[in-house]
Every structure is written in structure tokens, then in C-alpha cells.
Amino acid sequence: MTTSTQLSQDQIDEFVVASHSDFEKVQKMLAENPALLNENATWMETPIQAAAHVGNRTIAEYLLEQGAPLDICTAAMLGLDEEVAAILADEPDAAHAVGAHNIPVLFYPAISGNIAIAERLLAAGADVNAGEGGNTPLHGAAGFGQPEMVRWLLDHDANPFAMDFNGKAPIEVAQANGHTVIVEMLRPYTDLDNKGDLVDVTPDESGE
């Protein structure tokens, strides 16, 4: 096992990239150099943040076992309600926290379909439409195939016309990921024309 803690930024970046999806590589690299655990990638993302925003429970839980810090975003993604409640009690502003890539905290229970934690965060002041132009909770629920969460978000005034960092609306994200049930849920608000472009199908004031 390598014991040196002298890390290059390339090593750190490689480890953070792996922390999104490559569990075997994460285990191998961390065994060789434990100092990688909490380092920041060039783009300001830690390994635990990488695992959290893509909903990778296996890697997130492994990194926590190795000593990575538990923040409210990771706790929300993992469904750790007591931990989320404790963090909010100590830091009320955590309801406005963001993770990697400025992804809002409410995105994290959205991708996991955890309505109870979403309700807790909303009651604490989280913005259901935070992340417009980046990743909103509705984009997360649509992309990760969470229809009950999509309905909950719409019932709490989530904006179905919001664009993400790719200029895509939630219905487009759902369609790209093959979540046809969610596409149908969003059709009353938005639709895709025969060219695949987003069009507004909300009735005008005349009801037409």
C-alpha cells in the first residue's frame, strides 16, 4: 500500500471522477492513498459530493465509512431523516445549501424519491425552484424516474418550464432517460413537437 500523502491534482481529479460511478476504482485508489478521501477536484467537487449528486448510494456510503464528512445534501440523498433534521436544527440556513455544481439541497431527496425529507426541507425554507439554469429538483426527479416526487413538486409549484444547464426542460430530461410515465405527467404543462423541440401547451386565458 502506498503511504505517501503527496497527491497530484491529476490524481485527485481522477478519484473524484471515479467517485461518480466506479466503485471498484474508488476502493482501489483509496486503499493505495487514503489522503484522497476529502480532496477537491479542480472544479471544486469532493468525492462524497460526486457520489451524492448522481445518487450513488454504494459509493457515498463507502466514503462515509472511510471517514468522509456527512453534509445535508448527502444525508438527504441517502434518506437519513434524523441526520437532516439534526443539521437543520444546528444550521437553519442549511435549507438553502448547495452541493457540487451549485445543485440545491432539495434536488437530493428528489432524485431518491424521498418525499418526507423533501417536505422537511421545504418547511425549513428550501426553494422548490432553486437551481434554474443548472439543476432544479424537478429536473432531478424527472431524470431519475421518480413520478411520485414529480407530482409532489408540481403540487408545490415547481416550474415545469425551467431550463437546466443543457437548456432542457424537465419533460425533455424525462424523455431522454426513457421515463415515459413522467413524460405523460408533464404533458399537461409542456410538450415536445414532432421535431423534438419544447413547446408551451398551457391553455391561454380564452381556454384555447
N, CA, C and O of each residue as an XYZ file, in Angstrom:
832
protein
N       0.844     -1.201      0.000
C       0.000      0.000      0.000
C       0.873      1.243      0.000
O       1.875      1.324      0.711
N       0.466      2.212     -0.818
C       1.184      3.477     -0.849
C       0.827      4.291      0.379
O      -0.349      4.420      0.719
N       1.809      4.830      1.035
C       1.544      5.601      2.250
C       1.772      7.090      2.057
O       1.435      7.884      2.935
N       2.333      7.480      0.931
C       2.608      8.889      0.688
C       1.304      9.676      0.602
O       0.329      9.216      0.009
N       1.297     10.867      1.199
C       0.128     11.724      1.116
C       0.350     12.849      0.114
O      -0.477     13.755      0.004
N       1.456     12.798     -0.615
C       1.711     13.798     -1.631
C       0.905     13.452     -2.872
O       1.195     12.479     -3.568
N      -0.087     14.243     -3.132
C      -1.016     13.966     -4.222
C      -0.857     15.000     -5.323
O      -0.594     16.174     -5.062
N      -1.019     14.552     -6.539
C      -1.083     15.493     -7.652
C      -2.549     15.851     -7.883
O      -3.446     15.094     -7.512
N      -2.785     17.004     -8.496
C      -4.159     17.381     -8.800
C      -4.785     16.406     -9.792
O      -5.993     16.171     -9.758
N      -3.974     15.847    -10.665
C      -4.494     14.848    -11.612
C      -5.022     13.622    -10.882
O      -6.063     13.080    -11.253
N      -4.309     13.177     -9.838
C      -4.781     12.043     -9.043
C      -6.118     12.365     -8.379
O      -7.055     11.566     -8.392
N      -6.171     13.544     -7.808
C      -7.399     13.953     -7.120
C      -8.563     14.009     -8.101
O      -9.649     13.503     -7.819
N      -8.329     14.627     -9.252
C      -9.391     14.740    -10.249
C      -9.852     13.366    -10.713
O     -11.049     13.141    -10.896
N      -8.927     12.460    -10.902
C      -9.264     11.104    -11.331
C     -10.124     10.409    -10.280
O     -11.075      9.701    -10.613
N      -9.786     10.613     -9.023
C     -10.539      9.968     -7.943
C     -11.950     10.548     -7.843
O     -12.910      9.805     -7.635
N     -12.079     11.840     -7.986
C     -13.407     12.458     -7.918
C     -14.265     11.989     -9.091
O     -15.448     11.702     -8.909
N     -13.701     11.907    -10.268
C     -14.446     11.395    -11.419
C     -14.910      9.962    -11.140
O     -16.065      9.622    -11.397
N     -14.025      9.136    -10.623
C     -14.380      7.753    -10.305
C     -15.482      7.676     -9.257
O     -16.288      6.746     -9.264
N     -15.516      8.648     -8.364
C     -16.487      8.624     -7.265
C     -17.920      8.824     -7.725
O     -18.855      8.625     -6.950
N     -18.098      9.213     -8.968
C     -19.448      9.290     -9.517
C     -20.034      7.897     -9.762
O     -21.226      7.679     -9.547
N     -19.193      6.948    -10.215
C     -19.788      5.697    -10.676
C     -18.908      4.452    -10.625
O     -19.417      3.346    -10.805
N     -17.622      4.592    -10.389
C     -16.721      3.438    -10.485
C     -16.282      2.983     -9.090
O     -15.222      3.372     -8.600
N     -17.117      2.154     -8.466
C     -16.865      1.739     -7.086
C     -15.555      0.977     -6.949
O     -14.803      1.206     -6.002
N     -15.276      0.088     -7.870
C     -14.045     -0.699     -7.792
C     -12.810      0.207     -7.843
O     -11.849     -0.001     -7.103
N     -12.846      1.191     -8.707
C     -11.709      2.101     -8.816
C     -11.578      2.960     -7.561
O     -10.468      3.234     -7.105
N     -12.699      3.380     -7.010
C     -12.680      4.151     -5.770
C     -12.017      3.352     -4.654
O     -11.156      3.868     -3.942
N     -12.414      2.106     -4.506
C     -11.822      1.253     -3.479
C     -10.312      1.100     -3.680
O      -9.536      1.203     -2.731
N      -9.914      0.856     -4.909
C      -8.505      0.633     -5.218
C      -7.669      1.885     -4.960
O      -6.625      1.819     -4.311
N      -8.129      3.014     -5.465
C      -7.355      4.245     -5.320
C      -7.268      4.679     -3.863
O      -6.225      5.151     -3.411
N      -8.369      4.517     -3.129
C      -8.364      4.943     -1.732
C      -7.496      4.020     -0.888
O      -6.854      4.475      0.059
N      -7.468      2.748     -1.209
C      -6.592      1.815     -0.495
C      -5.131      2.175     -0.727
O      -4.307      2.055      0.180
N      -4.812      2.612     -1.929
C      -3.441      2.983     -2.256
C      -3.044      4.322     -1.650
O      -1.881      4.537     -1.310
N      -4.024      5.231     -1.515
C      -3.715      6.546     -0.965
C      -4.934      7.121     -0.241
O      -5.741      7.821     -0.853
N      -5.075      6.834      1.052
C      -6.224      7.307      1.826
C      -6.374      8.827      1.856
O      -7.452      9.342      2.152
N      -5.297      9.540      1.550
C      -5.368     11.003      1.581
C      -6.291     11.570      0.511
O      -6.614     12.758      0.537
N      -6.713     10.737     -0.422
C      -7.620     11.197     -1.478
C      -9.030     11.475     -0.972
O      -9.803     12.152     -1.650
N      -9.370     10.975      0.186
C     -10.757     10.906      0.649
C     -11.528     12.211      0.553
O     -12.661     12.228      0.071
N     -10.931     13.296      1.003
C     -11.686     14.548      1.091
C     -11.110     15.674      0.240
O     -11.381     16.849      0.488
N     -10.320     15.313     -0.757
C      -9.695     16.341     -1.581
C     -10.678     16.906     -2.614
O     -11.642     16.250     -3.007
N     -10.403     18.139     -3.037
C     -11.240     18.828     -4.006
C     -10.688     18.700     -5.402
O      -9.492     18.889     -5.625
N     -11.561     18.377     -6.351
C     -11.164     18.371     -7.753
C     -10.923     19.799     -8.228
O     -11.274     20.763     -7.547
N     -10.332     19.914     -9.383
C     -10.073     21.229     -9.973
C     -11.333     22.074    -10.039
O     -11.282     23.290     -9.853
N     -12.466     21.431    -10.305
C     -13.743     22.133    -10.462
C     -14.507     22.251     -9.143
O     -15.712     22.501     -9.141
N     -13.811     22.073     -8.032
C     -14.379     22.235     -6.692
C     -15.516     21.246     -6.424
O     -16.673     21.631     -6.254
N     -15.153     19.974     -6.392
C     -16.076     18.897     -6.069
C     -15.295     17.833     -5.312
O     -14.234     17.395     -5.759
N     -15.821     17.420     -4.167
C     -15.169     16.377     -3.393
C     -15.733     15.011     -3.795
O     -16.776     14.947     -4.446
N     -15.063     13.925     -3.419
C     -15.582     12.595     -3.764
C     -16.996     12.339     -3.242
O     -17.835     11.820     -3.979
N     -17.273     12.691     -1.996
C     -18.606     12.437     -1.453
C     -19.655     13.270     -2.169
O     -20.783     12.815     -2.354
N     -19.303     14.476     -2.573
C     -20.234     15.308     -3.335
C     -20.512     14.700     -4.703
O     -21.635     14.765     -5.206
N     -19.484     14.110     -5.300
C     -19.655     13.472     -6.608
C     -20.645     12.319     -6.515
O     -21.552     12.202     -7.340
N     -20.471     11.479     -5.520
C     -21.378     10.341     -5.361
C     -22.797     10.794     -5.040
O     -23.767     10.200     -5.512
N     -22.913     11.840     -4.241
C     -24.235     12.284     -3.789
C     -25.081     12.826     -4.923
O     -26.261     12.489     -5.015
N     -24.520     13.653     -5.788
C     -25.379     14.321     -6.766
C     -25.792     13.413     -7.919
O     -26.681     13.764     -8.695
N     -25.157     12.249     -8.038
C     -25.622     11.272     -9.033
C     -26.401     10.137     -8.377
O     -26.767      9.165     -9.038
N     -26.650     10.262     -7.087
C     -27.450      9.266     -6.380
C     -26.781      7.923     -6.206
O     -27.460      6.899     -6.134
N     -25.446      7.905     -6.135
C     -24.730      6.636     -5.993
C     -24.590      6.277     -4.518
O     -23.624      6.663     -3.859
N     -25.561      5.542     -4.016
C     -25.598      5.188     -2.601
C     -24.392      4.340     -2.196
O     -23.807      4.543     -1.132
N     -24.032      3.391     -3.053
C     -22.951      2.469     -2.706
C     -21.652      3.215     -2.448
O     -20.987      2.993     -1.437
N     -21.296      4.102     -3.371
C     -20.047      4.848     -3.208
C     -20.157      5.852     -2.066
O     -19.214      6.009     -1.290
N     -21.295      6.531     -1.954
C     -21.462      7.507     -0.877
C     -21.334      6.839      0.489
O     -20.642      7.350      1.369
N     -21.994      5.709      0.667
C     -21.935      5.016      1.954
C     -20.525      4.505      2.241
O     -20.072      4.531      3.385
N     -19.841      4.046      1.212
C     -18.466      3.579      1.394
C     -17.556      4.730      1.821
O     -16.743      4.579      2.733
N     -17.694      5.866      1.165
C     -16.856      7.014      1.516
C     -17.143      7.495      2.942
O     -16.230      7.902      3.661
N     -18.405      7.446      3.342
C     -18.746      7.807      4.718
C     -18.102      6.842      5.705
O     -17.606      7.253      6.754
N     -18.113      5.568      5.365
C     -17.477      4.561      6.232
C     -15.977      4.815      6.381
O     -15.382      4.490      7.409
N     -15.379      5.396      5.351
C     -13.948      5.680      5.392
C     -13.632      7.005      6.088
O     -12.465      7.350      6.278
N     -14.675      7.741      6.464
C     -14.456      8.968      7.215
C     -14.803     10.251      6.511
O     -14.511     11.328      7.030
N     -15.424     10.177      5.334
C     -15.850     11.404      4.646
C     -16.922     12.094      5.477
O     -17.706     11.419      6.144
N     -16.974     13.419      5.453
C     -17.972     14.141      6.241
C     -19.368     14.010      5.644
O     -19.529     13.946      4.425
N     -20.365     13.971      6.504
C     -21.759     13.893      6.069
C     -22.344     15.293      6.051
O     -22.501     15.918      7.100
N     -22.668     15.792      4.856
C     -23.342     17.085      4.773
C     -24.828     16.863      4.520
O     -25.263     15.726      4.334
N     -25.601     17.931      4.511
C     -27.054     17.789      4.403
C     -27.476     17.262      3.045
O     -28.487     16.566      2.946
N     -26.725     17.578      1.993
C     -27.077     17.091      0.658
C     -26.939     15.577      0.583
O     -27.833     14.888      0.092
N     -25.819     15.065      1.070
C     -25.612     13.618      1.075
C     -26.626     12.927      1.975
O     -27.168     11.883      1.615
N     -26.883     13.502      3.136
C     -27.866     12.918      4.053
C     -29.248     12.863      3.411
O     -29.971     11.879      3.564
N     -29.606     13.915      2.699
C     -30.916     13.955      2.040
C     -31.007     12.915      0.938
O     -32.040     12.260      0.795
N     -29.955     12.751      0.160
C     -29.949     11.742     -0.900
C     -30.070     10.338     -0.327
O     -30.755      9.488     -0.895
N     -29.407     10.097      0.795
C     -29.414      8.766      1.409
C     -30.671      8.487      2.231
O     -30.861      7.369      2.708
N     -31.526      9.489      2.399
C     -32.743      9.283      3.169
C     -32.535      9.262      4.665
O     -33.311      8.640      5.391
N     -31.500      9.934      5.137
C     -31.187      9.956      6.564
C     -31.943     11.106      7.235
O     -31.394     12.183      7.466
N     -33.212     10.846      7.539
C     -34.102     11.902      8.020
C     -33.639     12.496      9.347
O     -33.664     13.715      9.516
N     -33.220     11.661     10.281
C     -32.789     12.175     11.583
C     -31.569     13.077     11.438
O     -31.454     14.101     12.112
N     -30.663     12.684     10.551
C     -29.456     13.483     10.341
C     -29.796     14.807      9.674
O     -29.229     15.844     10.019
N     -30.722     14.776      8.717
C     -31.161     16.027      8.074
C     -31.795     16.946      9.109
O     -31.511     18.143      9.138
N     -32.647     16.391      9.953
C     -33.308     17.188     10.993
C     -32.288     17.791     11.951
O     -32.411     18.952     12.342
N     -31.287     17.011     12.327
C     -30.264     17.495     13.249
C     -29.443     18.626     12.621
O     -29.132     19.614     13.286
N     -29.100     18.480     11.357
C     -28.328     19.527     10.680
C     -29.144     20.811     10.598
O     -28.617     21.898     10.833
N     -30.434     20.691     10.264
C     -31.286     21.881     10.177
C     -31.458     22.543     11.536
O     -31.537     23.768     11.624
N     -31.516     21.740     12.596
C     -31.648     22.306     13.938
C     -30.414     23.111     14.316
O     -30.520     24.162     14.948
N     -29.244     22.614     13.927
C     -27.994     23.306     14.235
C     -27.711     24.457     13.273
O     -27.138     25.475     13.661
N     -28.118     24.286     12.015
C     -27.826     25.278     10.976
C     -29.070     25.499     10.128
O     -29.201     24.882      9.071
N     -29.990     26.366     10.559
C     -31.220     26.589      9.793
C     -30.974     26.998      8.338
O     -31.777     26.685      7.460
N     -29.879     27.688      8.089
C     -29.579     28.100      6.717
C     -29.227     26.930      5.808
O     -29.127     27.100      4.593
N     -29.037     25.750      6.381
C     -28.726     24.577      5.572
C     -29.866     24.221      4.631
O     -29.668     23.456      3.687
N     -31.058     24.761      4.871
C     -32.177     24.556      3.952
C     -31.901     25.188      2.591
O     -32.579     24.887      1.609
N     -30.904     26.062      2.541
C     -30.523     26.728      1.287
C     -29.160     26.244      0.807
O     -28.537     26.878     -0.045
N     -28.704     25.137      1.344
C     -27.382     24.627      0.981
C     -27.351     24.167     -0.469
O     -28.379     23.855     -1.069
N     -26.145     24.137     -1.008
C     -25.937     23.576     -2.338
C     -24.778     22.588     -2.266
O     -23.880     22.713     -1.433
N     -24.823     21.614     -3.150
C     -23.740     20.652     -3.246
C     -22.832     20.987     -4.413
O     -22.688     22.155     -4.776
N     -22.222     19.978     -4.999
C     -21.359     20.194     -6.156
C     -22.154     20.846     -7.280
O     -23.353     20.612     -7.435
N     -21.462     21.667     -8.058
C     -22.070     22.332     -9.220
C     -23.238     23.227     -8.816
O     -24.122     23.497     -9.629
N     -23.247     23.687     -7.566
C     -24.321     24.540     -7.043
C     -25.701     23.881     -7.139
O     -26.710     24.560     -7.329
N     -25.731     22.578     -7.009
C     -27.003     21.855     -7.041
C     -27.714     22.045     -5.703
O     -27.127     21.774     -4.655
N     -28.968     22.505     -5.717
C     -29.670     22.815     -4.465
C     -30.020     21.583     -3.655
O     -30.190     20.492     -4.199
N     -30.126     21.769     -2.364
C     -30.325     20.647     -1.447
C     -31.591     19.852     -1.752
O     -31.615     18.636     -1.565
N     -32.646     20.525     -2.219
C     -33.897     19.817     -2.478
C     -33.784     18.853     -3.664
O     -34.616     17.958     -3.813
N     -32.780     19.026     -4.491
C     -32.520     18.104     -5.601
C     -32.224     16.692     -5.079
O     -32.576     15.700     -5.718
N     -31.582     16.615     -3.927
C     -31.068     15.336     -3.434
C     -32.161     14.375     -2.980
O     -32.104     13.204     -3.356
N     -33.149     14.793     -2.198
C     -34.254     13.866     -1.929
C     -35.107     13.639     -3.168
O     -35.773     12.611     -3.291
N     -35.085     14.607     -4.094
C     -35.873     14.448     -5.325
C     -35.372     13.278     -6.147
O     -36.176     12.515     -6.682
N     -34.046     13.118     -6.263
C     -33.526     12.020     -7.082
C     -33.705     10.674     -6.405
O     -33.673      9.631     -7.058
N     -33.894     10.701     -5.086
C     -34.112      9.458     -4.343
C     -35.587      9.166     -4.106
O     -35.946      8.092     -3.625
N     -36.431     10.122     -4.443
C     -37.863      9.939     -4.239
C     -38.286      9.999     -2.787
O     -39.279      9.379     -2.405
N     -37.549     10.736     -1.969
C     -37.855     10.791     -0.538
C     -38.692     12.033     -0.227
O     -38.161     13.112      0.034
N     -40.003     11.851     -0.263
C     -40.910     12.977     -0.065
C     -40.859     13.507      1.365
O     -40.990     14.712      1.579
N     -40.673     12.632      2.335
C     -40.631     13.073      3.734
C     -39.497     14.070      3.957
O     -39.691     15.088      4.622
N     -38.330     13.791      3.416
C     -37.212     14.712      3.579
C     -37.438     15.972      2.754
O     -37.080     17.070      3.180
N     -38.029     15.816      1.579
C     -38.344     16.995      0.775
C     -39.295     17.920      1.530
O     -39.123     19.139      1.515
N     -40.289     17.346      2.184
C     -41.232     18.155      2.966
C     -40.534     18.841      4.133
O     -40.835     19.989      4.456
N     -39.606     18.138      4.759
C     -38.864     18.726      5.874
C     -38.041     19.932      5.387
O     -38.020     20.984      6.026
N     -37.380     19.756      4.267
C     -36.556     20.843      3.726
C     -37.414     22.022      3.287
O     -37.055     23.177      3.519
N     -38.548     21.732      2.651
C     -39.439     22.803      2.212
C     -39.968     23.594      3.411
O     -40.029     24.823      3.376
N     -40.348     22.880      4.464
C     -40.839     23.541      5.674
C     -39.761     24.421      6.309
O     -40.064     25.416      6.968
N     -38.491     24.035      6.099
C     -37.380     24.806      6.658
C     -36.981     25.982      5.772
O     -36.112     26.775      6.133
N     -37.622     26.088      4.610
C     -37.353     27.245      3.751
C     -36.681     26.954      2.435
O     -36.341     27.888      1.709
N     -36.471     25.674      2.090
C     -35.839     25.346      0.814
C     -36.723     25.813     -0.339
O     -37.950     25.785     -0.245
N     -36.088     26.239     -1.424
C     -36.788     26.760     -2.592
C     -37.029     25.634     -3.580
O     -36.083     25.010     -4.059
N     -38.303     25.369     -3.889
C     -38.638     24.268     -4.787
C     -38.122     24.500     -6.200
O     -37.964     23.553     -6.970
N     -37.858     25.763     -6.543
C     -37.367     26.085     -7.882
C     -35.897     26.513     -7.896
O     -35.424     27.081     -8.879
N     -35.194     26.245     -6.828
C     -33.767     26.574     -6.808
C     -33.045     25.777     -7.890
O     -33.416     24.645     -8.203
N     -32.022     26.382     -8.446
C     -31.203     25.671     -9.423
C     -31.594     25.896    -10.867
O     -31.054     25.233    -11.753
N     -32.530     26.825    -11.141
C     -32.899     27.085    -12.531
C     -31.666     27.524    -13.309
O     -30.883     28.353    -12.844
N     -31.507     26.961    -14.490
C     -30.309     27.198    -15.280
C     -29.197     26.224    -14.956
O     -28.155     26.218    -15.612
N     -29.418     25.391    -13.935
C     -28.437     24.386    -13.541
C     -29.115     23.042    -13.398
O     -29.224     22.286    -14.364
N     -29.576     22.740    -12.183
C     -30.321     21.514    -11.911
C     -31.386     21.824    -10.867
O     -31.055     22.088     -9.711
N     -32.640     21.797    -11.249
C     -33.711     22.003    -10.283
C     -34.137     20.652     -9.700
O     -33.826     19.605    -10.268
N     -34.839     20.675     -8.584
C     -35.372     19.419     -8.049
C     -36.248     18.679     -9.053
O     -36.209     17.450     -9.126
N     -37.046     19.428     -9.833
C     -37.913     18.778    -10.810
C     -37.105     18.097    -11.911
O     -37.468     17.011    -12.363
N     -36.024     18.719    -12.340
C     -35.145     18.054    -13.300
C     -34.582     16.757    -12.701
O     -34.483     15.735    -13.381
N     -34.221     16.821    -11.426
C     -33.677     15.636    -10.775
C     -34.686     14.513    -10.718
O     -34.371     13.377    -11.072
N     -35.901     14.814    -10.275
C     -36.934     13.785    -10.171
C     -37.292     13.226    -11.541
O     -37.524     12.025    -11.685
N     -37.338     14.095    -12.546
C     -37.663     13.652    -13.902
C     -36.559     12.774    -14.467
O     -36.835     11.755    -15.099
N     -35.326     13.161    -14.244
C     -34.199     12.420    -14.789
C     -33.958     11.086    -14.109
O     -33.469     10.142    -14.731
N     -34.303     11.008    -12.821
C     -34.061      9.777    -12.067
C     -35.307      8.899    -11.967
O     -35.308      7.897    -11.252
N     -36.351      9.271    -12.674
C     -37.527      8.405    -12.729
C     -38.288      8.299    -11.431
O     -38.555      7.195    -10.958
N     -38.646      9.436    -10.842
C     -39.363      9.456     -9.567
C     -40.731     10.133     -9.757
O     -40.886     11.307     -9.423
N     -41.718      9.406    -10.287
C     -43.009     10.033    -10.592
C     -43.746     10.614     -9.385
O     -44.356     11.677     -9.490
N     -43.696      9.934     -8.249
C     -44.381     10.479     -7.078
C     -43.753     11.798     -6.643
O     -44.449     12.713     -6.204
N     -42.436     11.885     -6.768
C     -41.760     13.125     -6.425
C     -42.090     14.221     -7.444
O     -42.258     15.383     -7.075
N     -42.180     13.853     -8.711
C     -42.577     14.828     -9.729
C     -43.934     15.412     -9.372
O     -44.122     16.628     -9.421
N     -44.876     14.557     -9.014
C     -46.207     15.050     -8.648
C     -46.132     15.949     -7.421
O     -46.769     17.002     -7.387
N     -45.372     15.551     -6.430
C     -45.241     16.365     -5.220
C     -44.655     17.730     -5.561
O     -45.138     18.752     -5.075
N     -43.638     17.751     -6.376
C     -43.006     19.022     -6.749
C     -43.976     19.906     -7.522
O     -44.059     21.105     -7.258
N     -44.707     19.336     -8.468
C     -45.685     20.125     -9.214
C     -46.768     20.659     -8.289
O     -47.216     21.795     -8.446
N     -47.188     19.853     -7.332
C     -48.196     20.292     -6.368
C     -47.684     21.421     -5.476
O     -48.466     22.151     -4.868
N     -46.359     21.552     -5.407
C     -45.763     22.622     -4.606
C     -45.131     23.695     -5.482
O     -44.161     24.351     -5.102
N     -45.716     23.852     -6.677
C     -45.390     24.978     -7.577
C     -44.017     24.897     -8.222
O     -43.424     25.930     -8.534
N     -43.504     23.699     -8.427
C     -42.278     23.580     -9.219
C     -42.564     24.040    -10.641
O     -43.643     23.787    -11.176
N     -41.606     24.709    -11.245
C     -41.775     25.281    -12.582
C     -41.441     24.250    -13.658
O     -40.273     23.895    -13.815
N     -42.452     23.750    -14.416
C     -42.174     22.741    -15.434
C     -41.491     23.298    -16.673
O     -41.080     22.546    -17.557
N     -41.371     24.636    -16.734
C     -40.722     25.272    -17.879
C     -39.259     25.621    -17.594
O     -38.557     26.110    -18.479
N     -38.804     25.379    -16.390
C     -37.420     25.729    -16.033
C     -36.438     24.970    -16.916
O     -36.669     23.816    -17.280
N     -35.338     25.638    -17.252
C     -34.296     25.012    -18.060
C     -33.116     24.609    -17.179
O     -32.807     25.276    -16.191
N     -32.463     23.507    -17.554
C     -31.288     23.088    -16.816
C     -30.027     23.607    -17.491
O     -30.106     24.458    -18.377
N     -28.880     23.111    -17.090
C     -27.609     23.599    -17.617
C     -27.415     23.251    -19.090
O     -26.547     23.815    -19.755
N     -28.223     22.325    -19.597
C     -28.174     21.982    -21.020
C     -29.284     22.658    -21.820
O     -29.465     22.379    -23.005
N     -30.016     23.537    -21.170
C     -31.129     24.190    -21.842
C     -32.321     23.274    -22.055
O     -33.095     23.462    -22.993
N     -32.471     22.272    -21.177
C     -33.552     21.297    -21.302
C     -34.571     21.483    -20.189
O     -34.216     21.759    -19.043
N     -35.838     21.330    -20.540
C     -36.917     21.345    -19.556
C     -37.069     19.957    -18.948
O     -36.573     18.983    -19.515
N     -37.747     19.844    -17.803
C     -37.900     18.535    -17.166
C     -38.481     17.460    -18.069
O     -38.046     16.310    -18.009
N     -39.458     17.807    -18.905
C     -40.055     16.795    -19.779
C     -39.029     16.235    -20.758
O     -39.068     15.054    -21.103
N     -38.112     17.092    -21.201
C     -37.068     16.636    -22.126
C     -36.071     15.714    -21.424
O     -35.587     14.742    -22.005
N     -35.776     16.034    -20.171
C     -34.875     15.184    -19.387
C     -35.517     13.828    -19.152
O     -34.859     12.794    -19.264
N     -36.812     13.833    -18.825
C     -37.522     12.573    -18.617
C     -37.543     11.744    -19.896
O     -37.331     10.532    -19.859
N     -37.797     12.393    -21.017
C     -37.845     11.666    -22.285
C     -36.479     11.079    -22.637
O     -36.388      9.935    -23.082
N     -35.425     11.857    -22.439
C     -34.076     11.388    -22.766
C     -33.686     10.170    -21.943
O     -32.881      9.349    -22.383
N     -34.260     10.052    -20.743
C     -33.923      8.933    -19.863
C     -34.955      7.801    -19.920
O     -34.882      6.843    -19.150
N     -35.902      7.922    -20.828
C     -36.864      6.844    -21.029
C     -37.940      6.736    -19.973
O     -38.528      5.669    -19.798
N     -38.210      7.828    -19.257
C     -39.214      7.778    -18.194
C     -40.559      8.247    -18.746
O     -40.970      9.389    -18.542
N     -41.226      7.342    -19.444
C     -42.428      7.716    -20.180
C     -43.589      8.121    -19.266
O     -44.398      8.975    -19.629
N     -43.668      7.512    -18.093
C     -44.740      7.885    -17.158
C     -44.602      9.353    -16.775
O     -45.597     10.075    -16.707
N     -43.398      9.785    -16.531
C     -43.170     11.182    -16.150
C     -43.396     12.109    -17.333
O     -43.912     13.213    -17.161
N     -43.021     11.682    -18.521
C     -43.310     12.484    -19.719
C     -44.801     12.749    -19.807
O     -45.220     13.878    -20.059
N     -45.601     11.715    -19.603
C     -47.054     11.886    -19.675
C     -47.565     12.778    -18.555
O     -48.520     13.530    -18.750
N     -46.947     12.704    -17.393
C     -47.356     13.571    -16.279
C     -47.117     15.037    -16.608
O     -47.882     15.906    -16.192
N     -46.055     15.307    -17.357
C     -45.686     16.683    -17.653
C     -46.352     17.231    -18.908
O     -46.280     18.434    -19.161
N     -46.998     16.381    -19.700
C     -47.618     16.851    -20.931
C     -48.678     17.931    -20.723
O     -48.789     18.820    -21.567
N     -49.470     17.901    -19.635
C     -50.447     18.978    -19.454
C     -49.810     20.367    -19.343
O     -50.487     21.378    -19.531
N     -48.525     20.413    -19.041
C     -47.833     21.686    -18.876
C     -46.960     22.014    -20.086
O     -46.912     23.154    -20.547
N     -46.285     21.006    -20.580
C     -45.351     21.195    -21.682
C     -45.440     19.996    -22.606
O     -45.985     18.956    -22.239
N     -44.910     20.145    -23.789
C     -44.901     19.023    -24.708
C     -43.717     19.157    -25.633
O     -43.028     20.177    -25.643
N     -43.489     18.123    -26.407
C     -42.438     18.146    -27.409
C     -43.112     18.062    -28.771
O     -43.968     17.204    -28.991
N     -42.729     18.954    -29.689
C     -43.313     18.878    -31.020
C     -42.679     17.737    -31.809
O     -41.828     17.018    -31.287
N     -43.088     17.570    -33.054
C     -42.608     16.427    -33.818
C     -41.147     16.523    -34.223
O     -40.590     15.587    -34.796
N     -40.528     17.665    -33.922
C     -39.099     17.807    -34.161
C     -38.291     17.608    -32.879
O     -37.063     17.698    -32.885
N     -38.996     17.338    -31.786
C     -38.319     17.148    -30.518
C     -38.040     18.436    -29.779
O     -37.300     18.448    -28.795
N     -38.643     19.547    -30.259
C     -38.439     20.831    -29.604
C     -39.531     21.076    -28.577
O     -40.667     20.630    -28.736
N     -39.170     21.787    -27.533
C     -40.123     22.071    -26.471
C     -41.107     23.148    -26.909
O     -40.713     24.174    -27.462
N     -42.384     22.907    -26.659
C     -43.412     23.904    -26.940
C     -44.292     24.041    -25.714
O     -44.467     23.087    -24.955
N     -44.843     25.224    -25.520
C     -45.729     25.503    -24.400
C     -47.149     25.116    -24.802
O     -47.688     25.636    -25.779
N     -47.747     24.205    -24.045
C     -49.123     23.801    -24.360
C     -50.078     24.220    -23.247
O     -51.194     23.705    -23.165
N     -49.655     25.145    -22.391
C     -50.556     25.657    -21.361
C     -51.668     26.461    -22.028
O     -51.363     27.349    -22.824
N     -52.944     26.194    -21.742
C     -54.035     26.945    -22.373
C     -53.920     28.434    -22.086
O     -53.503     28.834    -20.999
N     -54.295     29.262    -23.076
C     -54.288     30.701    -22.832
C     -55.553     31.076    -22.065
O     -56.356     30.209    -21.719
N     -55.723     32.346    -21.807
C     -56.825     32.780    -20.941
C     -58.186     32.513    -21.565
O     -59.189     32.452    -20.854
N     -58.236     32.354    -22.877
C     -59.500     32.075    -23.544
C     -59.875     30.602    -23.440
O     -60.986     30.207    -23.791
N     -58.903     29.768    -22.937
C     -59.141     28.345    -22.800
C     -58.847     27.567    -24.054
O     -59.103     26.364    -24.117
N     -58.302     28.250    -25.074
C     -57.990     27.569    -26.336
C     -56.682     26.816    -26.255
O     -56.270     26.188    -27.229
